[in-house]
Amino acid sequence: MPASDTPPVHAVEVAGLTKVYAASGKAPAKEALKGIDLAIPRGSLFGLLGPNGAGKSTLINILARLVVKTSGTARIWGHDVDAEPRAAATAIGVVPQELNLDPFFTPRELLDLQGGLYGVPRRQRRTMELLAAVGLADKADAYARTLSGGMRRRLMVAKAMVHTPPVLVLDEPTAGVDVELRQSLWAYVRDLNRAGTTVLLTTHYLEEAQELCDTIAIINHGRLVANEPTRTLLRRLDSKSVSIQTDADLAAVPEALRPFDAELAEPRRLVLRYQPSRQPIGAILTALQAAGIGVVDLSTEEADLEDIFLQLTRAPEPARGAA
């Protein structure tokens, strides 16, 4: 059946996805994925987070057809990875964690070869356009072995985009990349996303995911424990702290502030923790005024993605056979 010209609502869909690695030697069988249901909207910049061994790489490798799933379904741009392997492979570009570049090829040669492997006609290849986009146009004819780690990482992104896939998977793309190169890489990824490419990102830099991703899923022990818009996820903790610098030394926390879990951090600095949904900041200011405390400075701090991540992944793996 010919593919429809109408793009799918979801760029990636997995349903009931499981993967069991067979026992090997003394190592017991391991259930890496336990019935994952996940739908990634077309055009999103989607974060997939989780601790080491949670199942992120297994999921990505199933999408890339590097790992055979045990059960369930996986579709990329509407194409089932088993029933339509060629169409599914054409719809996705994967930047793996490992830098698997032939050191004796130049960037120009590597991209031309990759384009040929995907059946991109020579006149339609965008080799120099892609190298310029990742800041490597001046290195087009240098051997890959002479490139720095950051340059090789950017070359991997260009290599994944030679066939113009609608879905780009970035598996820990900024590992070992310095701050300047990281920023330029993210600028390019944002441009791709704005142009319509759906981006699936895994990263251990949680502040990076919080800044970049519009939606975040968290996987732990092979199960999906969160899948929400980033802003919604950050509201989960409903916790905030406020640091108040007073105009005079305090010997103890005033009684009027005890309902706000107040702590006297320094003689002139109070730290209060509260739930914004139940205790508006105005109530704190009223309590300060009632206690006769003058405020010199005030700063607030909200829960960040790291707090959410730790809360959701701190639980131990359920015992085998437990509900």
C-alpha positions in Angstrom: 0.0 0.0 0.0 1.5 3.4 -0.9 2.4 5.7 1.9 0.0 8.6 2.4 1.2 12.1 1.7 -0.4 13.2 5.0 2.2 13.1 7.8 1.3 11.1 10.8 0.1 12.7 14.1 2.9 10.8 16.0 6.4 10.6 14.7 7.2 7.6 16.9 4.7 5.2 18.5 5.5 2.1 20.6 2.8 0.0 22.2 3.3 -2.9 24.7 7.0 -2.9 23.9 9.1 -5.5 25.7 12.6 -6.7 25.5 14.0 -9.7 27.4 17.7 -10.5 27.1 18.3 -14.2 27.5 20.5 -15.6 30.3 24.1 -15.8 29.4 26.7 -17.7 31.5 26.1 -16.7 35.1 24.1 -13.6 34.1 20.3 -14.2 34.5 17.8 -13.2 31.9 17.0 -9.5 32.0 13.8 -7.8 31.2 15.0 -4.5 29.8 11.7 -3.1 28.7 8.4 -4.0 30.4 5.4 -3.0 28.2 6.3 0.5 27.2 3.6 2.6 25.6 4.9 5.9 24.2 3.7 8.3 21.5 6.0 11.1 20.4 4.1 13.9 18.6 5.2 15.0 15.2 7.4 18.2 15.4 8.3 17.9 19.0 11.6 18.1 20.7 11.2 15.2 23.0 13.4 14.2 25.9 13.8 10.5 27.1 15.5 10.4 30.4 16.4 7.7 32.9 19.3 6.4 35.0 21.9 4.1 33.5 20.4 0.7 32.7 16.9 2.0 32.7 16.2 0.8 29.1 16.7 4.0 27.1 19.3 2.7 24.8 17.4 -0.6 24.3 14.3 1.4 23.2 16.4 3.5 20.8 18.2 0.5 19.4 14.8 -1.2 18.7 13.8 1.9 16.7 17.1 1.7 14.8 16.6 -2.0 14.2 19.8 -2.8 16.0 18.0 -4.8 18.7 15.1 -7.2 18.0 12.1 -6.6 20.3 10.6 -9.4 22.2 7.0 -8.3 21.8 4.8 -5.2 21.1 4.9 -2.8 18.2 7.1 0.1 17.1 6.3 2.5 14.4 8.4 5.4 12.9 6.5 8.0 10.8 3.7 5.5 10.6 5.9 2.6 9.4 6.1 -0.6 11.4 9.8 -1.4 12.0 9.1 -5.1 11.3 6.5 -5.0 8.5 8.1 -2.0 6.7 11.8 -2.0 7.7 13.1 0.0 4.7 10.5 2.7 5.1 11.0 2.9 8.8 14.8 3.1 8.4 14.4 5.9 5.9 12.3 7.9 8.3 14.9 8.0 11.1 18.4 9.2 11.6 20.3 8.1 14.7 23.3 9.7 16.4 24.6 7.0 18.7 26.7 7.6 21.8 29.7 5.9 20.2 31.7 7.8 17.7 31.7 5.2 14.9 33.6 7.0 12.1 36.1 5.6 9.7 39.3 7.5 10.6 40.7 7.2 7.0 37.7 8.9 5.4 37.2 12.7 5.1 33.9 14.3 6.2 33.0 14.8 2.6 33.6 11.2 1.7 31.7 9.9 4.8 28.6 11.9 4.0 28.7 11.0 0.3 29.1 7.3 1.2 26.2 7.5 3.7 24.0 9.2 1.1 24.8 6.4 -1.3 23.9 3.8 1.3 20.5 5.4 1.7 20.0 5.7 -2.1 20.1 9.4 -2.3 20.9 10.4 -5.9 24.2 12.2 -6.2 22.6 15.4 -7.5 20.3 15.5 -4.5 23.0 15.1 -1.8 23.6 18.0 0.5 27.1 17.2 1.6 28.5 20.7 1.8 25.2 22.2 3.1 25.2 19.7 6.0 28.9 20.3 6.8 28.4 24.0 6.8 25.4 23.6 9.0 27.4 21.8 11.7 30.4 24.1 11.3 32.7 21.7 9.4 32.8 23.1 5.9 36.5 24.0 6.3 37.2 20.4 7.4 35.5 18.8 4.4 38.7 17.2 3.1 40.5 16.5 6.4 40.8 12.9 7.6 38.2 12.1 10.3 41.1 11.0 12.6 42.4 14.6 12.7 39.1 16.0 14.0 38.5 16.8 17.7 36.0 14.9 19.7 33.5 17.8 19.4 33.9 17.9 15.6 33.4 14.2 15.3 30.2 14.5 17.3 28.9 17.2 15.0 29.9 15.1 12.0 27.8 12.3 13.4 24.8 14.6 13.4 25.4 15.5 9.8 25.8 11.9 8.9 22.4 11.1 10.5 20.8 13.8 8.4 22.1 12.9 4.9 18.7 11.3 3.8 16.7 14.1 5.4 14.8 11.9 7.8 11.7 13.4 9.5 12.8 11.9 12.9 16.3 12.5 14.4 17.4 10.5 17.5 20.3 12.0 19.6 21.6 9.5 22.1 23.8 11.5 24.6 25.0 13.8 21.8 26.9 16.2 24.0 28.9 13.7 26.1 32.5 15.0 26.1 31.7 18.1 24.2 32.8 21.5 25.5 30.4 24.3 26.3 30.9 26.3 23.1 30.5 23.3 20.8 27.5 22.2 22.9 25.8 25.5 22.3 26.4 25.5 18.6 25.1 21.9 18.3 21.9 22.8 20.1 21.5 25.9 17.9 21.6 23.6 14.9 19.2 21.1 16.5 16.7 23.9 17.3 16.9 25.0 13.7 16.1 21.5 12.5 13.2 21.2 14.9 11.8 24.6 13.9 12.0 23.4 10.2 9.8 20.4 11.1 12.2 17.6 12.2 11.0 15.7 15.2 13.9 15.3 17.7 14.2 12.5 20.3 16.9 13.3 22.8 18.5 11.3 25.6 20.9 13.1 27.9 22.3 13.0 31.4 22.4 16.8 31.5 19.1 17.4 33.1 19.3 21.2 32.8 19.8 20.7 29.1 16.6 18.6 28.7 14.7 21.2 30.8 15.8 24.0 28.6 15.4 22.3 25.2 12.5 19.8 25.4 8.8 20.6 25.1 7.9 17.1 26.4 9.8 14.7 28.7 9.4 11.0 29.4 11.3 9.3 32.2 12.0 5.6 32.1 13.1 3.6 35.2 13.7 -0.2 35.5 12.2 -0.7 32.1 8.9 1.1 32.8 7.7 4.5 31.8 7.2 6.5 35.1 6.4 9.9 33.5 5.4 11.3 30.1 4.3 14.9 30.3 4.9 18.4 28.9 8.0 19.8 30.6 6.1 22.6 32.3 3.5 20.1 33.7 6.3 17.8 34.9 8.0 20.6 36.7 4.8 21.5 38.6 4.6 18.0 40.0 6.6 18.7 43.2 4.6 21.9 44.0 7.4 23.1 46.1 9.3 26.3 46.3 11.8 28.0 48.7 12.3 31.6 49.4 15.5 33.1 50.9 14.9 36.3 52.8 17.7 38.7 54.0 16.5 40.6 57.0 17.5 44.1 58.2 18.5 42.9 61.7 19.9 39.8 63.4 17.5 37.2 64.5 18.0 34.8 67.4 15.4 32.3 66.3 12.6 31.7 63.8 9.6 33.9 64.7 6.5 32.0 65.7 4.5 33.6 62.9 6.8 31.9 60.3 6.8 28.4 61.6 3.9 27.2 59.4 6.2 27.9 56.4 8.9 25.3 57.4 11.2 28.2 58.2 14.9 27.8 58.9 17.3 30.4 60.3 20.3 29.8 57.9 22.2 32.8 59.2 21.5 35.6 61.7 20.1 37.7 58.9 18.9 35.0 56.5 15.7 33.1 56.7 14.9 30.2 54.3 11.2 29.2 54.0 9.8 26.2 52.1 6.2 26.2 51.0 3.6 24.9 48.5 2.6 27.6 46.0 -0.8 25.9 45.4 -1.7 26.2 49.1 0.4 29.1 50.4 0.8 32.1 48.1 3.9 34.3 48.5 1.6 37.1 49.8 0.9 35.1 52.9 4.6 34.9 53.7 5.1 38.6 53.2 2.1 39.2 55.5 3.6 36.9 58.2 6.9 38.7 57.9 5.2 42.1 58.4 3.2 40.7 61.4 6.5 39.5 63.0 8.0 43.0 62.5 10.8 41.7 60.2 12.2 44.2 57.7 13.2 42.6 54.3 16.4 43.8 52.6 16.4 41.2 49.8 14.3 38.2 48.7 14.9 35.4 46.2 12.8 32.4 45.3 13.9 29.0 43.9 11.6 26.5 42.3 12.0 22.7 42.0 13.9 21.8 38.8 14.0 18.7 36.6 16.7 17.1 38.8 14.4 17.1 41.8 11.6 15.5 39.7 14.0 13.0 38.2 15.4 11.9 41.6 11.9 11.6 43.1 10.7 9.3 40.2 13.8 7.2 39.9 14.8 6.7 43.5 12.4 3.8 44.1 14.1 0.3 43.9 13.1 -2.1 41.2 10.1 -4.2 42.2 10.8 -7.8 43.1 10.2 -10.3 40.4 6.6 -11.4 40.4 5.5 -8.3 42.4 2.5 -6.3 41.1 
